[in-house]
């Protein structure tokens, strides 16, 4: 039982580290590519900005979850 818990904790730590790196990359990518446009949108059209922000947050969650899932399936398949 203890061995399984250690294995699960290790997998969780690796997934957390990979996910953290992907979130930071996503943040800087959006900041670089959409930062100016989002600022102007927030200044002049607050309701549209709110909708776009919610869509970006939801899109981030879906895409990053899919990427990490595929990455770990690929890594687990190679290690067996």
N, C-alpha and C positions, 0 to 999 in steps of 0.2 A: 504493500500500500504506500509506503513512504517513497519508494522508487517512482511510482506513478505520479505522486504529488510533485516530486522534484522535476520530473519530465514535463508536467503540465505548467509548472511555474516557469521553467526555462523557455518553453514555447510561447508563453504569454509575454515574457520579457523581450524576446526577440521580435514578436509581432508588435509590441508597443514601440520598440525602437524604430522599426521599419516604418510604422504608421506615423510616428513623430517626424521622421525625415521627410516623408511624403507630404505631410501637412505644411511643413516649413517651405518646401519647394513650391507647393501650390500657392501659399500666401505670397511669396515673392514674385511668382509668375503673374498672379492676378494684379498685384500692386504695380508691377512693371508694365503689363499690357493694358490694364483697364483702369489704373489709378486716376489718371487725369479725367477720363470720361465719367467715372463714378463720382468724382468730386464735383464736376459740373452738373451732373444729374442730381446729386444731393442738394446742390445749391439752388437749382431752378425748378426741379420737379420731385418734391419729396415723396409723393405717393408712388410714383414710378420707381424711384430709387429703392423704396422699401420692398416693392415686389421683386425687383432685380436682385436685391440683397438676399431675400429669402430663397429665390431660385438658385443663386450661387451657393448658398449654404447647403441646400438640399442636393444640388449637383455634386458638390464636394463630398458629401457623405456617401452618395451612391458610387461615384467613381473611385474614391479611395478605398472603400470597402471591397469593391470588385477587384481592384488591382491587388490589394493585399491577399484576398482569397485566392486569386489565380496564382500569385507568387508562391504562396505557401503550398498550394496543391502541386505546383511544379517542383518545388524543393522537396516535399515529402515523397513524390513519385521517384525522384532521382536518388534519394537516400536509401530506398528499400531495395 
